[in-house]
Amino acid sequence: MITSAMGSATDWTEVRDDFPILSSVNARGQRLVYLDSAASSQKPISVIEALDRYYRETNANIHRGVYDLSERATAQYEAARATVADFINAASPREVIFVRNATEAINLVAQSWGRRNIGAGDLIVVTTMDHHSNIVPWQLLAEERGARVAAVRLTPDGQLDLDHYRGLLAEQPKLVAFPHVSNGLGTINPAAEMIRLTHDAGAVVMLDGAQSVPHMPVDVQALDADFLAFSGHKMLGPMGSGALYGKRALLEAMPPALGGGGMIRKVTLEQSTWADVPARFEAGTPAVADAVGLGAAIEYLQAVGMEHIAAHERALTARALEALREVPDLTIYGPADPAVHAGVISFTLGDIHPHDVAAILNEENVAVRAGHHCCQPLMQWLGVPATTRASFYLYNVDEDIDRLLSALHRARAIFAA
Ligand code: PMP
């Protein structure tokens, strides 16, 4: 198991060996090639053991107990918060709210910040490449408040059209929501530049980091992000773990989104007052073990090194893009330039339905996703109902790309027959 920052000579097959599920084989003895990390990542032994250890040794409700176990559980939960804060370079752990996933994080901002700050006629900007979870919460809010939503257009190779974006900023939106990395195209958006432009226009930024935080160093202070949402389950952590980062001044001015235990200062039958952040946004008993597991996941990622992981994924992606271009009839969506194409490759293979492609890959024990990837507006823009998507993470190796290619050739052969 990895215990310290590794040099450039990392043996990535050793990394893969830390993930028990990746040594599983199908009935034909073929090892699992997992290329669906954009949907959810696999978990290393250290995370599985952290969960097991928590339930064996520590489990209790937090914050309210005056006995040892509860105090230990509280300490571990808050230590995990500090680990998350350190990982994204938040100024304080108080700026980190534990949620179930990126979707919940974005909805929290829409329901709390949004209801307080968005009014009739206000403009909210999203993008054509956003995941539904960074579109629908803003549509719900806009409908309730009488606001409007506009979307940034894309360039032909699947990048945000920054001229169109500047035009929308001239209309003085209140909030701009965009993905740091697109889960449908793999596009890496110029987040720092966009945030600077957005702030110059006086708007607040909701950065969807679901596909960036797991894969590259993300520094909220360097980016000057107002809000950042991400999912723990996509970054080696447990299902049901995730976080919202918000600048402290913004969070402190926000009302609770959910009411209940843990988020109050004082309750009378007439009225209540709220706890400080982050407790104000964590009503009810939180997923303590999952937060602890997310902390263990981040420790694993940090031990390998985020720069190192990003470089590994860049190399895999560049190699895969090059090899896939040689497959006849295969169309790759998203930027041709590997420098702005993260480890998410969306493609179609001739007129074979993307689900059929994925089903044949599955017969070869190559796990990819097919569908609209919760990006229906993007699919409409691409003019396809669905794509097949292969996505990489630190546990993927060159051999996985070879397996993907040979399975794609098999799919072609089957459909040509
Ligand atoms: N945004 C992006 C860019 C995503 O890729 C995803 C997950 N596919 C989400 C948001 C939503 O993540 P979750 O389902 O964990 O809430």
Residues whose N, C-alpha, C, O or C-beta is under 5 A from the ligand:
A	BS01	PMP	A38 A39 N101 A102 T103 E104 H131 S133 P179 V181 N183 D208 A210 Q211 S231
